[in-house]
Amino acid sequence: MLFPGFYSKHHHFVPFLKSCSSGRPTKIHLKGLCGSAPAMLAAEWLLQSSSHGFFILSGKDEAAYFAGDLITLLGPERVFFFPSSYKRKFLSGEKDTGALMIRSEVLSALAALTPESSPVAVVTYPEALVEKIISQKDLRRHTLYLHEGEKISLSFVCEVLQEYRFERVDFVYEPGQYAVRGSIVDVFSFSCEHPFRIDFFGDEVESLRTFNVENQLSLESRKEISIVPDFNRLSGMTEMLLPGYFPSSCIWWGKDLAFVYDQMQQWYEKATGGEKKEMFVSASVLFDQAKDHTVVEYGQVYFKEAAYTFIFNTLPQPSFNKQFNLLAENLQEHALMGYENYILSDNPVQFERLKEIFKGINPSVSFIAHEGSLHEGFIEEDLKKTVYTDHQIFQRFQKLKVKQGFRKSEALTLSELNRLQPGDYVVHIDHGVGRFGGLEKIELNGRQQEVIKLVYQDNDVVYLSIHSLHKISKYKSSEGEPPKIYKLGSGAWQRLKENAKKKIKDIARDLILLYARRMSSPGFAFSPDTYLQQELEASFIYEDTPDQAKATVAVKRAMEMPRPMDMLVCGDVGFGKTEVAIRAAFKAVADSKQVAVLVPTTILAMQHYKTFSERLQGFPCTVDYLSRFRSPAAKKEILSRLREGKIDILIGTHSLLGKEVRFKDLGLLIIDEEQKFGVAAKEKIKSLKTSVDTLTLTATPIPRTLQFSLMGARDMTIITTPPPNRQPIHTEVHPFGEEIIKEALEYELARGGQVFFIHNRVQNLEEIEMLVKRLCPKAATAIAHGQMENSILEKIMLEFIAGNIDVLISTNIIESGLDIPNANTIIINNAHHFGLSDLHQLRGRVGRSNRKAFCYLLTPPLNTLTAEARRRLEAIENFSDLGSGFHIAMQDLDIRGAGNLLGSEQSGFIAEMGYETYQRILNEAIMELREKEFKELFAEKEKEQNLLSPPSAAFSSDCQIDTDFELLFPETYISSITERTHLYKELDNVQSREALEAFRQALTDRFGPLPPPAEELLLVVLLRQNAMRMGIEKIVIKNQKMVCYFVSDPESSFYHSSFFPSLMRTLQRHHGKISVKETKGKLMLLCNEVKSISHANQWLEELEKETLSVG
C-alpha cells in the first residue's frame, strides 16, 4: 500500500474518526484539502473504521480519478467505481455494455457483503445516481450460481439462460451471449470481464473456467461462478436506489454536495423528458436518504450545516511548466524548512531521469521516490510533507485506473474484418478475383470431403481443396469499388500478374541501383556521440519509447558508417519521429556539418522551425527557415550566412533545392513526407542521396510485410509504440443532428479551444458554415479546401494556428503533420464515406495536448448504412487509444503505404488484384532480382548485416496435396461454416510442429476431443512440410497408393544439391517397395499400401532420415 498511516499522525485525525463513529447521524465539514489529499484521508479512515464509505463526486472523470487514488492506496478489492449505464448522457438512450457489466459486478459484490466483511468504498457521480437499480432480492433471484461437481443438466442451464434473455450464438464474444458445442456451454455473464466455459460430464458440472474472447482459449479454472443477466432486458423487476445496498452505518462522503444536488436535478429533468420516467430518481428523493447517515462534506460548496468542522492546511502542487530549475529550487526550499519531499510515479524509470536532470542543476537536491501515483500532488503543511506526482511535473495525462468494462478487442475486430463470408471477393493466386461461395461437401471414393467453392465470371466454378487455402486471400483494396471478376482460362489474370511483376522489378531495380551506387560512393563517417549529444538526449522531457530509442540508435549507427546513409523512419502521427530527426541533425552539427530539413508545406516549415529552435535552445547551434513569408532582404541574408557556414540547420520547402541555395558543407538532408513532393523535386533529392546522408520521415505506415522485401533497397526503422499516457480521444458515432453539433461546439469553445469541422464536399461547405454560425453565433469561422489558391489557404491555416479562428470548416485536406494543441474537438460529417485510415488520421489532428479531446462521427441514421460501414465506425469508436488504431488502420494504410513507397501506379495494380496477392508478387519479384541480377551485391550485404533470411531448408516452395481420405472438421464437431472456413485457413498457414500442437490444444479446449477425420486433417500440415523439405511439389494419395511428384524445374537447387544423389541411392535400396519413374521430364515416386496420412508422414520421415545418414 502507498503511504500507510500518512494522515493518522495528523492532529485532526483522531477527533475526526471519533465524530464519524459517534453512533448517530451527523454532518461533518472538511476544509483546506487540495489535490489528492481527500483520497489519502478517506483511505486512512477506511483502514481504521468499521463502516463502509459511499463517495459522491461531481462528474465522471473526477469520480474515476478519485476511485483510482483509492485503488492505489487500498488495493482494487475494496474499491468499486459505479458508472452510469448510458454511453452518452441520456440523450442517445444508448446503453454502454461495459458500464452495464461494471454496475452488475458492483451490485453482485455489494449484495455478497456480510457484517464480517472489511469496509469497502463505492465511488459514483450524479449521472449514475439518477438511475434506479434492481433490488437485492431480485438480484439474488435472477443470478444462476454453479459449482464444480454440481448435479445439474446442460438443458436446464440453457433453459435458464433463455429465460434470462441471453442470446444463443455460434461463438461468444460479448456479454449476454451463450453458445453450446457438444458438452460445452460458453456463457458471457454481466458480472465478470471474461466469459465462462462450463464443461459437463453427463448431468454433472465437470469443470468451470474463464476464457479469452480473442482466441477463445481457456484462462483459469474456477470452483464456482455466478451468471448475471442484463436486468434491463427482464420485466417485472422491483427497483431501489444505490444507498439501499448499504447498512445504515455506512458513511456518505461528498465533494461540493450543493453542486452535486443541482447536477443531479438537471440530469433527472433531462432524463425524464423521455418516456421512461419511472427508471430515474430525483435529487430530493436520493438526498432524503442522507438524513439517516453521517455525511462528510469537502470542497467549495456545502449542502448542510456542519456539527463538526476540521480545517486542514494543504496547498496544490505548483505548476513548474517543465522548468526543472524551479522544481529543484522548490524541493530545496522545502528540505531546508524540514519538509519530507516525496515524488510519486507509476514508472520507476522517471525517478532516474529526474535524478539525472537534478545532477545537472543542483546535485544536492534529493527526494523520496514512491512507486505508484495519485491523480494530483499537494503540500501538507501541518505534516511538513510535499507529495508531487511525476505526470504533473512532466505535464502529462494520467491514465484512469478504474475498470473500463468490456471493450470489443482490436484483434477480434481485425479478425472479423478478415473473416470470409459467402459473397465476399477473394483472390486465388492462379485464377484471379472471384467470389467466395462457401463450403461444400463432395464424395470421393465413398468418403466425405469438404471443399471451398469459388465463383468466377459466367458462374464458372472452381472447387478448391481445403489443403490449398493458402492460395486464396480476402480481396482488400483502398478503393471502395467492387473489383473486376475474372473469366477462367482467358489469360487476362496471368497477363496482369506478369505486368505487375515487370513494373515492380523496374521500380525495385532503380531502388537497388541507387542503393548500390551509395554503397560504392564514399561518404562522411560521423564521429561517435559527444557529451553535448548525450546532454541533448537526456534533456528530452519524455522517456523514449522502445521503438524511438531503437530508431535513434539505428540512425546514429548509419551516420557513423563511411558511406552515405539513406534511412526511412516511419511512425504514426505524434509517435516522436521529429525528436529522432532533431538528434540526428544535432549529431551532424556537432561534426561541423550543415543540415537541410525539407518539408512539403510552408506551414510545416514554420512548425518544424519552432520545434527545432525550442529543442536546441541553449546548445551551440543556429536554426533558421526559408519560406515565401520571409522578405527578399531576409532571404538574401539567410542565403549569404548559409554560404559562410553561419547557419547550421536550415528548414524550408522545395525552394531549398533551388540553384541559389548553396551550403558551405552539407552533411545531412532530412525529408519529411517525401511522397508529397513533385517529380522534379524527387529527382533532385535522388541525386543528393548518393553523396549526402539522408533521413526520410513518413507518417504513412510502411507495412511490415514490405519491410523485409525492401530490406536490400532501403534501410528503415519503424516506430509503432505510441508514447505512454497520451490521452485517448473520446470518440462517438451519432446520427447527424443540430443538438449534438451545438453541444460539441459550445463545450469546446467554452474551455477556450478550437474545432475542426470536416465536410468533404466543397460545394456545400458554406451551408455548413451557416449552420455553425446559427448554432454558435459568437464563433469565428473560416472555410478551407484544396481548390483554393495556396497563399489564401496558408493564410487561413496560419490564422487558425494563431487562434484567431474558432471553427475551421474544411475538406479532409487538413495537413497530416499539423500540430495545433489548442484544437481538441473534431466533427466529421458523413463519416461512413471515409476509410478506416482516413478516420484514424483525421482523428489524430486532435488530442495533441494534455487536454481531453473529442471526435464526433456524424452519419445518416445507422440503420441505413451498409454492414461494412457500420463495422468500420464501430472499430474507430472502440479504439480510441492512440496507437491502437494503428493496427486497424494498418489494413487500409498497407495499401496506401505500398502505393507511396513504390509509386502511385502501383495502387492501380493493388486495386485490381487485392493487397495480399500484390504483396506475394512483390516478394517473388524482389527475390528473383536478388537471386539473379544482384546476386553479388546481396551476398556482400548478407555477409555484412545478415539481412537476408537464412536459406530455407525446403527445396520446394509449396506442395499440393490431393487425397481421397476423409479429412475435415465434421459438422457435428464445428457447426458454423464461417468458423470452419476460418479454421481451415488458419490450419493451412501453420508453419511448425509447435504451432500445430498449439492449434490442436486450442481445438480441444474450444470444441472437445478431436474426432478421427479432424485428427488426420491436422497431419496434412506435417506431410506438406516433410514433402517440401524433400523437393516434392505434389502428392496424390488415392486407393491407398501414393504418388509424389518432384520439383518440375530442372534448374532447381534441389537437383544440384548433395541431398538429391543421396535420395536416389536410398530409393535404389528400397527397389521392391518403392518405384521411381520419369514421364515427360517429370520425376515421380510411387508407393503402395499407404492407409492414412499418419502412415504417409511416417514413411516420408523415415526416408528423409535414411537419406541424410547416407549423405
TILUMVEX-898817 format. One record per residue (C-alpha): x, y, z; residue in three letters. Coordinates in steps of 0.05 Angstrom, whole numbers, plus 5000, padded with zeros to 4 digits. Example, Ala and Ser with C-alpha at 12.3 -4.5 7.8 and 13.67 -1.06 7.14 Angstrom:
<pts>
524649105156ALA
527349795143SER
</pts>
This chain:
<pts>
500050005000MET
502350714985LEU
503651155046PHE
500750735104PRO
499051175163GLY
500251835126PHE
494352205158TYR
493951815223SER
499452275251LYS
495352905236HIS
492553255299HIS
485553265268HIS
485352525251PHE
483252215318VAL
477752735332PRO
475252645260PHE
475051885269LEU
471051965334LYS
466052445303SER
464851935246CYS
463551365294SER
459151725345SER
453451235332GLY
448351765308ARG
447852125240PRO
451852755240THR
454453275189LYS
462053405183ILE
465653925141HIS
472953835120LEU
476354475095LYS
483054635063GLY
484253965029LEU
487554014959CYS
489653534904GLY
489252804925SER
489452964999ALA
481852795008PRO
483252104978ALA
489152005026MET
484852195085LEU
479051755063ALA
483751155053ALA
486551245123GLU
479451295151TRP
477250655115LEU
483250275143LEU
481450485215GLN
473850485211SER
468749925213SER
463950295166SER
463250265090HIS
464250915050GLY
459551184997PHE
463251734958PHE
459552224911ILE
463652674865LEU
461153194816SER
462952854750GLY
465152204718LYS
472552374708ASP
473252664777GLU
469952044807ALA
474251574765ALA
480651914787TYR
478451924860PHE
476951174855ALA
483751074822GLY
487151424880ASP
483550974930LEU
485550354888ILE
492850584892THR
492250684967LEU
487950084987LEU
488349584930GLY
482849414879PRO
479048904924GLU
476049444969ARG
474349994918VAL
468449994870PHE
467150514816PHE
459750554798PHE
458650884728PRO
452451094691SER
449850554644SER
448951044585TYR
454051164530LYS
452951904525ARG
448652234578LYS
441452014569PHE
440552384503LEU
442251804458SER
438651284501GLY
444250814481GLU
446950364537LYS
454350214545ASP
455549464553THR
462049574590GLY
458650024641ALA
452749544650LEU
457748994667MET
461349424718ILE
454749614750ARG
452548884754SER
459348684782GLU
458949224836VAL
451849044856LEU
453548304860SER
459548464904ALA
455448924950LEU
449848404955ALA
455047894979ALA
457548345036LEU
456748065107THR
457448405175PRO
464448095178GLU
466748395111SER
472348915110SER
469649625097PRO
469149785022VAL
468650434983ALA
463650564927VAL
465251184885VAL
460051484839THR
457352134809TYR
450552474794PRO
449052154725GLU
449951454754ALA
445751614816LEU
439751864776VAL
438451154751GLU
434650664794LYS
437549964803ILE
434849264814ILE
433149074886SER
437748604924GLN
432148084928LYS
431148074852ASP
438648074840LEU
439447434881ARG
433247124849ARG
435947244778HIS
443047014788THR
445046304769LEU
450346014815TYR
454345404792LEU
459544984829HIS
464544474803GLU
461743774813GLY
454544024820GLU
448943564793LYS
445243984741ILE
443443844668SER
446144224608LEU
439044304582SER
436744624648PHE
442445134645VAL
440545304573CYS
433245394593GLU
435245874649VAL
439746274601LEU
433946334552GLN
429446574609GLU
434847084627TYR
434447334555ARG
441447104536PHE
442447054460GLU
444746384432ARG
450546474382VAL
455946044349ASP
461546374389PHE
461146814450VAL
464647484443TYR
460447984482GLU
456247994546PRO
449247704543GLY
451147134495GLN
451846384503TYR
453945814457ALA
453145054462VAL
458144564430ARG
457143844449GLY
458143804525SER
461044504529ILE
457045134545VAL
460445824537ASP
456846404570VAL
458547144579PHE
455647384645SER
454748114661PHE
458548014726SER
465447824701CYS
470148134650GLU
471647454618HIS
466446944594PRO
465646264628PHE
466545574597ARG
462345034631ILE
464344314614ASP
459143784630PHE
460143034641PHE
453142764635GLY
448943154684ASP
454843394725GLU
458944034720VAL
465843734708GLU
469844374703SER
468945134703LEU
473845614672ARG
474246314643THR
476646414572PHE
479546954527ASN
474647244477VAL
480147394426GLU
482846694416ASN
477146314452GLN
482345954496LEU
481545804570SER
484846264621LEU
483845984691GLU
479745464728SER
474245664777ARG
470945274833LYS
464545674827GLU
461446214783ILE
455346664783SER
451746834718ILE
448247514719VAL
443747754662PRO
442648464636ASP
436948664683PHE
434549184634ASN
432248624589ARG
427948304643LEU
421048544661SER
417448574728GLY
423648764769MET
422949164833THR
427649764836GLU
431250154890MET
436750664900LEU
444150504906LEU
444750714980PRO
439650174996GLY
445149654986TYR
448949925047PHE
447449865121PRO
445450505158SER
452350535190SER
455250695120CYS
458251395118ILE
456951855059TRP
462552285032TRP
461152844982GLY
465253364945LYS
461454014931ASP
454853684951LEU
450654304936ALA
453354284865PHE
452153524861VAL
444853644882TYR
443854154825ASP
447353704775GLN
443253104794MET
436753504789GLN
438753744720GLN
440253034697TRP
433652794726TYR
429953334687GLU
433653154622LYS
432552414632ALA
425152464648THR
424052874585GLY
423752184552GLY
418551634561GLU
421351204618LYS
420651684677LYS
419851124727GLU
427150894714MET
430051524745PHE
430151864813VAL
430452604832SER
435952924875ALA
431053074931SER
428952344938VAL
436152104940LEU
438652654987PHE
432752505032ASP
436151835048GLN
442452215071ALA
439052445135LYS
439751735164ASP
447351745153HIS
453452115176THR
455552565118VAL
462652825108VAL
462953425061GLU
469153755030TYR
470554214971GLY
467854924959GLN
460254894964VAL
456954545022TYR
449854275027PHE
448254245101LYS
450454605164GLU
456054225200ALA
456253965271ALA
463853895266TYR
468754275222THR
476054065212PHE
480754555177ILE
486854255143PHE
492754635115ASN
494554375046THR
496654714981LEU
496154454910PRO
502454204874GLN
505554824840PRO
505854844764SER
513154854744PHE
511754874668ASN
517354364657LYS
522454854685GLN
526454374727PHE
530754914759ASN
524255174792LEU
522554474816LEU
529654384843ALA
529155054880GLU
522354874908ASN
524754194935LEU
531054514963GLN
527055064999GLU
522254555030HIS
528054105051ALA
531354695087LEU
524654825123MET
524754095149GLY
519753805099TYR
519953095071GLU
519653124995ASN
516052554960TYR
515552444885ILE
510651924861LEU
510851544794SER
507950914765ASP
514450844725ASN
520950774766PRO
524951004704VAL
522351704717GLN
526051744784PHE
532651604750GLU
531152134697ARG
529552654750LEU
535952484788LYS
539852574723GLU
536453244710ILE
537753484782PHE
545053274776LYS
545953794722GLY
542154334760ILE
543854234833ASN
546853564856PRO
544753684929SER
537253634911VAL
534252984937SER
527352674944PHE
523952044968ILE
521551624909ALA
514951254916HIS
512650764863GLU
505150844850GLY
501951504833SER
496051934854LEU
491952404810HIS
494253064839GLU
500153254883GLY
499653714944PHE
503654025000ILE
501353825070GLU
503854405113GLU
501654125181ASP
505353465170LEU
511053815134LYS
510753375072LYS
510653524998THR
507452984954VAL
508853124879TYR
506752704820THR
511252594760ASP
505652664709HIS
504253374734GLN
511753534734ILE
512353294662PHE
505453574643GLN
502752904621ARG
496052574621PHE
494852054676GLN
491251424654LYS
485051214692LEU
485950624739LYS
478650424745VAL
475949844704LYS
473550074636GLN
468949464629GLY
468249054566PHE
471049344502ARG
470948934439LYS
478248794427SER
482149044369GLU
484748354349ALA
477548104349LEU
475148654303THR
481148544258LEU
479847804252SER
472447954240GLU
474348424183LEU
478647874154ASN
473647314160ARG
470847034096LEU
463247074088GLN
459646774028PRO
459347313973GLY
465947633994ASP
471147773939TYR
477147313943VAL
483547273902VAL
486446603880HIS
493746663862ILE
492746253798ASP
485646443776HIS
484747173799GLY
478947523833VAL
472547133844GLY
467047073896ARG
467246623957PHE
461546123951GLY
462345794019GLY
464045074038LEU
461244474001GLU
461443734015LYS
463443243960ILE
464242493960GLU
470642163935LEU
471241403933ASN
465541363983GLY
468741854032ARG
466342554051GLN
470843154037GLN
469843894045GLU
471944393991VAL
471645143981ILE
467245383924LYS
469745983884LEU
465246313832VAL
468146663771TYR
465347043711GLN
459446693675ASP
458346303740ASN
464245843726ASP
466145483790VAL
472845253818VAL
472944773877TYR
478944873920LEU
481744343967SER
482044564040ILE
489444404037HIS
490544963986SER
487345524025LEU
493945894030HIS
492946043956LYS
486846483969ILE
486247134007SER
480547614021LYS
480648173970TYR
482948824002LYS
483949483967SER
483550203989SER
478250373937GLU
471150203957GLY
469649993885GLU
468049253872PRO
473748913835PRO
473548603766LYS
471647863767ILE
475947453721TYR
473946943667LYS
477346273677LEU
482446073625GLY
482446753590SER
489746903607GLY
487947613629ALA
489747473702TRP
496547173683GLN
497947783640ARG
496148263697LEU
500847883744LYS
506547893694GLU
505548633680ASN
505448793755ALA
511648373767LYS
515348723710LYS
513549423736LYS
515449233807ILE
522148983781LYS
523349643745ASP
521950043809ILE
525849573854ALA
531649563804ARG
532150323809ASP
531950293885LEU
537249743886ILE
541750103836LEU
541250743877LEU
542950333938TYR
548950003902ALA
551450693880ARG
551050933952ARG
554650313976MET
560550443930SER
560951203938SER
565051483996PRO
561051874048GLY
562652244112PHE
563351804173ALA
560652204232PHE
564352164299SER
561451784358PRO
556952174405ASP
559752764443THR
557852964514TYR
553453514483LEU
549552974445GLN
548452594510GLN
546153234544GLU
541253374487LEU
538252684491GLU
537752704567ALA
534053364564SER
528253044526PHE
522753124577ILE
519152474559TYR
522251794566GLU
523651484498ASP
519050924475THR
522950284460PRO
522050394385ASP
524351114390GLN
530750904426ALA
531850364373LYS
530750864316ALA
535651364347THR
541050824353VAL
539850574282ALA
540251284252VAL
546551464291LYS
549950804273ARG
548450914199ALA
551251624204MET
557751354232GLU
558750894172MET
563751124118PRO
558451154064ARG
552151574053PRO
546151384096MET
539051314066ASP
534551174126MET
527051174128LEU
523751294196VAL
516451114195CYS
511451214251GLY
504551464266ASP
503052194278VAL
505552414347GLY
510051804357PHE
516452214363GLY
519552194293LYS
521452934298THR
525552804361GLU
529552274324VAL
530752784268ALA
533053324317ILE
538052844349ARG
540852654280ALA
541253394260ALA
545053574323PHE
549852994313LYS
551453284244ALA
552353984272VAL
557053724327ALA
561653494270ASP
561354194238SER
556653974182LYS
550454334159GLN
543454044157VAL
537754164108ALA
530653994131VAL
525853934072LEU
518353974084VAL
512453964036PRO
508854604061THR
510555284087THR
506355174150ILE
510254544166LEU
516754924155ALA
514655434208MET
512354894255GLN
518954504248HIS
522855154257TYR
519255264323LYS
520354554347THR
527754524327PHE
529255214357SER
525855054424GLU
529054374430ARG
536154624412LEU
535755254455GLN
542055324497GLY
546154884450PHE
551555154402PRO
547155104341CYS
543655624296THR
536955444264VAL
533355854210ASP
527955754158TYR
526455974087LEU
519356064062SER
515356524018ARG
513356914081PHE
520557164090ARG
522157844058SER
527157864000PRO
532158214045ALA
531557674099ALA
532257134046LYS
538557454018LYS
541657494087GLU
539856774103ILE
543056524038LEU
549356924050SER
550056664122ARG
548755954096LEU
554456014045ARG
559056254101GLU
557155674145GLY
553856114198LYS
547255734195ILE
547555024219ASP
540454784206ILE
536155074150LEU
528754874145ILE
524655004082GLY
520154754026THR
522654513958HIS
525755203947SER
531654923987LEU
533254513926LEU
533955153883GLY
540555353849LYS
541355983891GLU
541555573956VAL
548755373969ARG
551255044032PHE
558355114056LYS
558654384078ASP
552053994075LEU
552453354116GLY
545253134127LEU
538753204089LEU
532353084128ILE
526052994086ILE
519053004116ASP
513652614077GLU
517752524013GLU
511752253974GLN
508552943977LYS
513953263933PHE
513453343858GLY
517352943806VAL
522653483795ALA
524053563869ALA
524452803877LYS
529652753821GLU
533853293855LYS
533252923921ILE
535352273887LYS
541852593860SER
543352873930LEU
542252203964LYS
548451883933THR
553152383966SER
549652634029VAL
546852254089ASP
539252254082THR
533852154134LEU
526652104110THR
520652144157LEU
513751894140THR
507251814178ALA
504151324128THR
505850654157PRO
510050214114ILE
507149514121PRO
511649044160ARG
510948554102THR
514149064055LEU
519749204103GLN
523148544091PHE
522148564016SER
525349244012LEU
530849104061MET
536149084007GLY
533849733977ALA
532950194036ARG
534650184109ASP
528550314151MET
526550354223THR
519350344246ILE
516350674308ILE
509950304326THR
509550414401THR
505451024420PRO
508151494473PRO
505751284542PRO
500051664574ASN
497552014512ARG
490352164528GLN
485551724488PRO
480952114443ILE
473652054464HIS
470151814401THR
462651774389GLU
458351594329VAL
451851984322HIS
446452094270PRO
447252804242PHE
443353274288GLY
443854004308GLU
443453854382GLU
449853434383ILE
453653944339ILE
451454524384LYS
453454144447GLU
460353964419ALA
461854674394LEU
459455014458GLU
463454544503TYR
469954644464GLU
469255394456LEU
467355484529ALA
474155194550ARG
477755654501GLY
479155114450GLY
478355064374GLN
474454584330VAL
475654234263PHE
469154104225PHE
470653624167ILE
465753614109HIS
468353304045ASN
464053663993ARG
466854333971VAL
460154553940GLN
456354594006ASN
461854794056LEU
458455474061GLU
451855154083GLU
455754814140ILE
458855484158GLU
451855794162MET
449555224206LEU
455455324253VAL
454156074256LYS
446855964272ARG
448355464327LEU
454355864355CYS
453556594335PRO
459856824373LYS
464556324339ALA
469556594289ALA
469356124229THR
473256014164ALA
472955534105ILE
478955154076ALA
479254674017HIS
484254433964GLY
481354843907GLN
483455493940MET
489755863920GLU
495755643961ASN
497156323990SER
489856414014ILE
489755714043LEU
496255824081GLU
493756484108LYS
487456154136ILE
491555584166MET
496356074199LEU
490456464227GLU
487655814256PHE
494455624286ILE
494856324317ALA
487956204350GLY
484256754312ASN
479356254283ILE
474955834329ASP
471855344279VAL
475455124216LEU
470554824166ILE
474554434115SER
475053824070THR
479853284092ASN
485953684068ILE
488053894138ILE
495453764135GLU
497453104166SER
503453384203GLY
499753984232LEU
500454044307ASP
495254504337ILE
495054354412PRO
489154824423ASN
484454454374ALA
481553884414ASN
474853734381THR
473853464311ILE
466953354279ILE
467052914217ILE
460752944175ASN
458652354133ASN
463851934169ALA
461351304134HIS
464451544069HIS
471551524098PHE
476150924102GLY
478950694169LEU
485651004157SER
482551674137ASP
478451684201LEU
484451474243HIS
488852014213GLN
483552564216LEU
482252394288ARG
489752454301GLY
489153204287ARG
486453304358VAL
488853054426GLY
495953344418ARG
495953664487SER
494353414557ASN
487053624548ARG
481553124536LYS
479953114461ALA
473352934427PHE
471752644359CYS
464552624335TYR
463052184274LEU
456452424243LEU
452651954196THR
445651864168PRO
441251414212PRO
445450794228LEU
440250314201ASN
441150604131THR
448650444129LEU
451849824100THR
454449294149ALA
461549444127GLU
460850194142ALA
457750044210ARG
463449574226ARG
468550104207ARG
465250624251LEU
464750134309GLU
472149984302ALA
474250704303ILE
469450864361GLU
472150284403ASN
479550404391PHE
480451104418SER
487450964447ASP
493051274407LEU
496750714372GLY
491150224378SER
488150494315GLY
494950384283PHE
493549644272HIS
486449754249ILE
488650304201ALA
494549884180MET
489849454139GLN
487750054099ASP
494350404102LEU
498349804080ASP
495449924012ILE
496850664012ARG
503750554042GLY
505550083986ALA
502950593935GLY
507151153966ASN
513450743972LEU
513150433903LEU
509750983863GLY
502451153854SER
501850693792GLU
502550103839GLN
496050303874SER
492550113808GLY
495349413810PHE
493449353883ILE
486349553867ALA
485949023812GLU
488948443849MET
488048593923GLY
493548743972TYR
495748053994GLU
496547783924THR
500248403903TYR
504848313962GLN
506347593942ARG
508147813872ILE
512448373900LEU
516247873944ASN
517247403884GLU
519747973840ALA
524748223891ILE
527247523908MET
528447403833GLU
532448043828LEU
536447853890ARG
537947153865GLU
539547333793LYS
541248053774GLU
544048283840PHE
546847643869LYS
553747923886GLU
551048563918LEU
546548163964PHE
551747643981ALA
556048214006GLU
550348534045LYS
548447864075GLU
555547774099LYS
555648474129GLU
548948514163GLN
545847824157ASN
539648164130LEU
537147624084LEU
533247064117SER
537146424129PRO
536745974068PRO
530345574074SER
531244834087ALA
525644694037ALA
527344533964PHE
520244643942SER
516345293955SER
509644933961ASP
506644243958CYS
499644083932GLN
496243503966ILE
490543113935ASP
487542523972THR
481142113980ASP
481742044056PHE
476242344098GLU
479942964124LEU
475443504152LEU
472343814214PHE
465543454218PRO
459343894224GLU
457643544289THR
464343794316TYR
464344514289ILE
457444714263SER
458945434239SER
461045464166ILE
464746134176THR
468645844234GLU
470345204196ARG
472945624137THR
476946064185HIS
480045454220LEU
481645114154TYR
485245744132LYS
488845814198GLU
491045084196LEU
493445154124ASP
498145714146ASN
501145344205VAL
508745324195GLN
511744894251SER
510444294296ARG
509844744357GLU
504545174323ALA
500844544302LEU
500844284373GLU
498244954398ALA
492744924345PHE
490744214367ARG
490444434441GLN
486145034422ALA
481144594385LEU
480744114444THR
479644684492ASP
474145004450ARG
470544414419PHE
472543804459GLY
476743194437PRO
478343154362LEU
474542634320PRO
479042194275PRO
477742584209PRO
480043234245ALA
486042884276GLU
488242644206GLU
486943324176LEU
491943644224LEU
497343164200LEU
496743424128VAL
500644034151VAL
506543594173LEU
506043204108LEU
506643834066ARG
512644084107GLN
516243404102ASN
514843384026ALA
517444094014MET
523943934051ARG
524943344004MET
523643733940GLY
516643453929ILE
511543943899GLU
505443493893LYS
502742873929ILE
496742463907VAL
494241913954ILE
488341523926LYS
486140793935ASN
491940713985GLN
497040883931LYS
501641483940MET
504941863882VAL
510042403898CYS
512042903843TYR
518843223850PHE
520243953831VAL
518844053757SER
524144593746ASP
530544233723PRO
534644853744GLU
532144793816SER
537444793870SER
534444113892PHE
537743753832TYR
544444103845HIS
544543943920SER
548143373955SER
541343143981PHE
538842923912PHE
544042383895PRO
543642123967SER
536042063960LEU
536741683894MET
541641193926ARG
536841083985THR
530940953937LEU
535040423899GLN
535940043964ARG
528240003971HIS
527239793899HIS
521739283912GLY
517239723956LYS
518340393920ILE
518940543847SER
521741173814VAL
519041383746LYS
520441943697GLU
514842153648THR
515042773604LYS
521143023641GLY
517642963709LYS
520742543763LEU
515942173809MET
515941673866LEU
510641123874LEU
508940753938CYS
503440253956ASN
499640084019GLU
499140794046VAL
493040734092LYS
492841414126SER
496142104129ILE
500041894191SER
502641294153HIS
504841744095ALA
508342214144ASN
511941644179GLN
514241374111TRP
517042044087LEU
520442204153GLU
523941524153GLU
526141624081LEU
529042314097GLU
532642054158LYS
535841474119GLU
537841944062THR
541242434109LEU
545041854142SER
547241614073VAL
549442324052GLY
</pts>
